[in-house]
């Protein structure tokens, strides 16, 4: 009986793991991007898959894309007084626009720029999908990333919490991708001792 129950649990878990909500996203072409975008995109898709989201990267402008396509724009050279310290932010109300600043990611995390950008993408995509700007005490949606979190990124153990996944799936079920605020969620970089940086996300400011 115990063996049968265990087998049923494992089968249920395997079935749940194969259930994914599909979304599409694209990255606009930007010259002089110093971060390995293809790797960041690949890694971010894997992170979202762990939350039950099948992320399909397509070229921007491709015909036949989903009407809720999420468009990501890399912007280099953004003046520091605009979203000071931010690595990325999700545009409010549109719900389909994310801005990432790869030059800031590269400057803050020269050794792990593609990896950190993948987590930044996953973080901002989760905000758009869940339609919230809330953060978690740990994991990808943590409000403040520190050196320990960076080490977990490198090991591949920093993930979404169960509550994060529930919010993402609830947002997907609602079918509305707009954020509930007129301000942006941001991933903030702060230098750590030894020249490294930690990324933190802050609550949007008015």
C-alpha positions in Angstrom: 0.0 0.0 0.0 2.8 2.4 0.9 4.6 1.7 -2.4 1.4 2.3 -4.4 0.8 5.6 -2.6 4.4 6.7 -3.2 4.1 5.8 -6.9 0.9 7.8 -7.1 2.5 10.8 -5.5 5.5 10.6 -7.9 3.2 10.3 -10.9 1.2 13.3 -9.7 4.4 15.3 -9.3 5.6 14.3 -12.7 2.3 15.3 -14.3 2.3 18.7 -12.5 5.9 19.3 -13.6 4.8 18.8 -17.3 1.9 21.3 -16.9 3.1 24.7 -18.2 1.4 27.9 -19.1 2.9 29.2 -22.4 4.1 32.8 -22.8 6.1 34.5 -25.6 8.7 37.2 -25.2 11.2 38.9 -27.5 14.3 41.1 -27.0 14.6 44.1 -29.2 17.8 44.4 -31.2 20.3 46.8 -29.5 23.9 47.5 -30.6 26.9 47.0 -28.3 25.3 44.7 -25.8 28.2 43.5 -23.7 26.3 40.7 -21.9 25.7 37.3 -23.5 22.0 37.7 -24.2 21.4 34.3 -25.8 22.7 32.6 -22.6 20.7 34.9 -20.3 17.6 34.1 -22.3 18.2 30.4 -22.2 18.8 30.4 -18.5 15.8 32.6 -17.7 13.6 30.2 -19.6 14.8 27.4 -17.4 14.1 29.4 -14.3 10.5 30.2 -15.4 10.0 26.5 -16.3 10.5 25.7 -12.6 7.5 27.9 -12.0 5.3 26.1 -14.5 5.8 28.7 -17.3 6.9 27.7 -20.8 8.8 30.7 -22.0 9.2 30.9 -25.8 11.7 33.4 -27.1 10.8 34.7 -30.6 12.2 37.5 -32.8 10.5 40.8 -32.2 8.2 41.6 -35.1 7.5 38.0 -35.9 4.2 37.4 -37.5 1.6 35.3 -35.7 2.9 36.1 -32.2 0.6 36.0 -29.2 -1.3 39.3 -28.5 0.2 39.3 -25.0 3.8 39.2 -26.2 6.2 40.6 -23.6 8.7 42.9 -25.2 12.1 43.4 -23.6 14.2 46.4 -24.5 17.9 46.5 -23.6 19.1 50.1 -23.0 22.7 51.0 -22.6 23.9 54.4 -21.4 20.9 55.3 -19.3 21.8 58.3 -17.1 22.3 57.2 -13.5 19.7 59.7 -12.3 17.1 57.7 -14.2 16.2 54.7 -11.9 19.4 55.1 -9.9 21.2 51.8 -9.6 18.5 49.8 -11.4 19.4 46.9 -13.6 15.9 46.5 -15.0 12.3 47.5 -14.5 8.9 46.5 -15.7 6.8 49.2 -17.3 3.6 49.9 -15.4 0.2 49.6 -17.0 1.4 48.2 -20.4 2.3 44.9 -18.7 4.2 43.8 -21.8 7.3 46.0 -21.6 10.5 45.3 -19.6 13.6 47.5 -19.8 17.0 45.9 -18.9 20.3 47.8 -18.7 22.9 45.3 -19.6 25.8 47.7 -19.3 24.9 48.2 -15.6 24.7 44.4 -15.1 28.1 44.0 -16.7 29.6 46.8 -14.6 28.2 45.4 -11.4 28.7 41.7 -12.1 31.6 41.4 -14.6 32.2 37.7 -13.9 28.5 36.6 -13.8 26.8 39.2 -16.1 24.8 36.7 -18.2 23.8 34.6 -15.2 22.6 37.6 -13.2 20.8 39.1 -16.2 19.0 35.7 -16.5 17.8 36.1 -12.9 16.9 39.8 -13.5 14.8 38.7 -16.5 13.1 36.0 -14.5 12.4 38.4 -11.7 10.9 41.1 -13.9 8.9 38.6 -16.0 7.5 37.2 -12.8 6.3 40.7 -11.8 4.5 41.1 -15.2 3.0 37.6 -15.1 1.8 37.8 -11.5 0.6 41.4 -11.9 2.2 42.3 -8.5 5.2 44.1 -7.3 5.4 42.1 -4.1 8.6 40.4 -3.0 9.5 37.3 -1.1 11.8 36.7 1.9 14.0 34.4 -0.2 14.7 33.2 -3.7 14.4 34.9 -7.1 11.7 37.3 -5.9 13.6 38.4 -2.8 13.6 42.1 -2.3 17.3 42.2 -1.5 19.9 39.9 -3.1 23.2 39.5 -1.3 26.4 37.6 -1.8 24.8 34.4 -0.5 22.1 34.7 -3.1 24.7 35.3 -5.8 26.5 32.1 -4.7 23.1 30.3 -5.0 22.7 31.6 -8.5 26.1 30.2 -9.4 25.2 26.9 -7.9 21.8 27.0 -9.6 19.9 26.7 -6.3 18.2 30.1 -6.2 14.6 29.6 -7.3 11.0 30.7 -6.9 9.2 30.0 -3.7 5.9 28.1 -3.6 4.1 31.5 -2.9 5.9 33.0 -5.9 4.7 30.2 -8.2 1.1 30.5 -6.9 1.1 34.3 -7.7 2.5 33.7 -11.2 0.0 31.0 -12.0 -2.9 33.1 -10.6 -1.8 36.1 -12.7 -1.6 33.9 -15.8 -5.1 32.5 -15.0 -6.5 36.0 -14.8 -5.3 36.8 -18.3 -4.4 40.4 -17.4 -0.8 41.3 -17.7 -0.9 44.9 -16.5 0.8 45.9 -13.2 -1.4 47.6 -10.6 0.8 50.7 -10.2 2.0 53.6 -12.2 5.6 53.0 -11.1 8.2 50.5 -12.1 9.6 47.5 -10.2 13.4 47.6 -10.2 16.4 45.4 -9.7 19.0 47.4 -7.9 22.7 46.9 -7.8 24.8 47.7 -4.8 28.6 47.0 -4.6 29.8 44.5 -2.1 33.3 44.3 -0.5 35.9 42.9 -2.9 34.5 44.6 -6.0 31.5 42.3 -6.3 27.9 43.4 -6.3 24.7 42.3 -4.9 21.4 42.9 -6.7 18.4 43.9 -4.7 14.9 44.8 -5.8 13.2 47.7 -4.2 9.5 48.5 -3.8 8.6 51.1 -6.5 8.8 54.7 -5.4 6.2 57.3 -6.3 
